[in-house]
Amino acid sequence: MNPIPKSFGAQEFGDAGLGDVRRVRRLVALGDACLGAPDHALPDKLHDPGGYY
């Protein structure tokens, strides 16, 4: 059985030592949002900036 592949954000930033798991989750979500819309400006990628937790 193959494991579920990690998202880009989880692969690249999931092991970040930021001192708080919530910060890591935000970073992973931000990485995924950036990859999902590479041609958009950062504010356009984050439809709900407060929702990345």
Stockholm file with secondary structure:
# STOCKHOLM 1.0

chainA/1-53         MNPIPKSFGAQEFGDAGLGDVRRVRRLVALGDACLGAPDHALPDKLHDPGGYY
#=GR chainA/1-53 SS CCCCCCCHHHHHHTTCCCSSHHHHHHHHHHHHHHHHCTTSCHHHHCSSGGGCC
#=GC SS_cons        CCCCCCCHHHHHHTTCCCSSHHHHHHHHHHHHHHHHCTTSCHHHHCSSGGGCC
//
